[in-house]
Amino acid sequence: GGQKRAIEDIREGSLVDGRVRNAGPFGVWVDIGCVKDARLDVPRNIAQQFRHGDEVVGMLVEKVDLEKGWIAVSIEEPELAYAST
């Protein structure tokens, strides 16, 4: 594992890939190689399909809140994202 990127290095509007660290009814948290995990905004029924360690590619960084230290990401077709290859 290399150095984690600072949250300041994550740009809104950029595309990121990551791995699911935690998934449940309150959302999916993805390690995008940053010191903070990103919250992937998906409907609850879809959130429950994700599993720890799933790879998620092509997520759009919607918001980076430096004060709260959080990153919100979204994905165009979430129902395809968790289809393991």
The 8 nearest C-alpha neighbors of each residue, nearest first, counted from 0:
[[1, 2, 3, 32, 4, 33, 30, 31],
 [2, 0, 3, 32, 4, 33, 34, 31],
 [1, 3, 4, 0, 32, 33, 34, 5],
 [2, 4, 33, 32, 34, 1, 5, 0],
 [5, 3, 33, 34, 32, 8, 2, 6],
 [4, 6, 7, 8, 33, 34, 3, 9],
 [5, 7, 8, 9, 33, 4, 34, 35],
 [8, 6, 5, 9, 65, 10, 4, 63],
 [9, 7, 6, 5, 10, 4, 33, 11],
 [10, 8, 6, 7, 11, 63, 5, 13],
 [9, 11, 13, 12, 8, 60, 63, 7],
 [12, 10, 60, 13, 62, 61, 63, 9],
 [11, 13, 60, 59, 61, 10, 14, 62],
 [14, 12, 60, 11, 10, 59, 15, 9],
 [15, 13, 59, 58, 57, 60, 12, 16],
 [14, 16, 58, 57, 59, 13, 31, 56],
 [17, 15, 56, 57, 55, 31, 58, 14],
 [16, 18, 31, 30, 55, 54, 29, 56],
 [17, 19, 54, 30, 29, 52, 53, 55],
 [18, 20, 29, 52, 51, 53, 21, 28],
 [21, 19, 51, 29, 28, 30, 52, 18],
 [20, 22, 28, 51, 19, 27, 23, 29],
 [23, 21, 27, 26, 49, 28, 50, 46],
 [22, 24, 25, 47, 26, 46, 27, 21],
 [23, 25, 43, 26, 47, 46, 22, 44],
 [26, 24, 23, 27, 43, 22, 46, 47],
 [27, 25, 23, 24, 46, 22, 40, 28],
 [26, 28, 22, 39, 38, 21, 46, 23],
 [29, 27, 38, 21, 37, 20, 19, 36],
 [28, 30, 19, 37, 18, 36, 20, 17],
 [29, 31, 36, 18, 17, 32, 20, 19],
 [32, 30, 17, 33, 16, 29, 36, 15],
 [33, 31, 3, 30, 4, 34, 17, 36],
 [32, 34, 4, 3, 35, 31, 5, 6],
 [33, 35, 3, 5, 4, 6, 36, 32],
 [36, 34, 33, 37, 6, 69, 68, 30],
 [37, 35, 30, 29, 28, 31, 33, 38],
 [38, 36, 70, 29, 28, 71, 39, 72],
 [39, 37, 28, 71, 27, 72, 40, 70],
 [40, 38, 72, 27, 73, 28, 71, 41],
 [39, 41, 73, 38, 72, 26, 71, 42],
 [42, 40, 46, 39, 45, 43, 77, 26],
 [43, 41, 45, 44, 46, 40, 26, 77],
 [42, 44, 46, 45, 24, 41, 47, 26],
 [45, 43, 46, 42, 47, 48, 24, 41],
 [44, 46, 48, 47, 43, 42, 41, 78],
 [47, 45, 43, 48, 44, 49, 26, 41],
 [46, 48, 45, 23, 49, 44, 24, 43],
 [49, 47, 45, 46, 50, 81, 44, 22],
 [48, 50, 47, 46, 81, 22, 53, 51],
 [51, 49, 53, 52, 22, 48, 19, 21],
 [50, 52, 19, 20, 53, 21, 22, 49],
 [51, 53, 19, 18, 50, 20, 54, 21],
 [54, 52, 19, 18, 50, 51, 55, 81],
 [53, 55, 18, 17, 52, 19, 56, 16],
 [56, 54, 17, 16, 18, 80, 53, 57],
 [57, 55, 16, 58, 17, 54, 15, 80],
 [56, 58, 14, 16, 15, 59, 74, 55],
 [57, 59, 74, 15, 14, 73, 56, 72],
 [58, 60, 14, 73, 72, 13, 61, 12],
 [59, 61, 72, 11, 12, 13, 62, 71],
 [62, 60, 72, 71, 11, 59, 12, 73],
 [63, 61, 71, 11, 70, 60, 64, 72],
 [62, 64, 70, 69, 65, 11, 71, 61],
 [65, 63, 69, 66, 68, 67, 70, 62],
 [64, 66, 68, 67, 63, 69, 6, 7],
 [67, 65, 68, 64, 69, 63, 6, 7],
 [68, 66, 64, 65, 69, 63, 70, 35],
 [69, 67, 65, 66, 64, 70, 35, 6],
 [70, 68, 64, 67, 63, 65, 71, 37],
 [69, 71, 63, 37, 62, 38, 64, 72],
 [72, 70, 38, 62, 61, 37, 39, 60],
 [71, 73, 60, 39, 61, 59, 38, 58],
 [74, 72, 59, 40, 39, 58, 61, 60],
 [73, 75, 58, 77, 76, 59, 57, 72],
 [76, 74, 77, 73, 58, 59, 57, 80],
 [75, 77, 78, 79, 74, 80, 73, 41],
 [78, 76, 80, 79, 74, 75, 41, 45],
 [77, 79, 76, 80, 45, 81, 82, 48],
 [80, 78, 77, 82, 76, 81, 83, 75],
 [79, 81, 77, 82, 78, 55, 76, 56],
 [80, 82, 79, 49, 83, 78, 53, 48],
 [81, 83, 79, 80, 84, 78, 49, 53],
 [84, 82, 81, 53, 80, 54, 79, 55],
 [83, 82, 81, 54, 53, 80, 79, 55]]
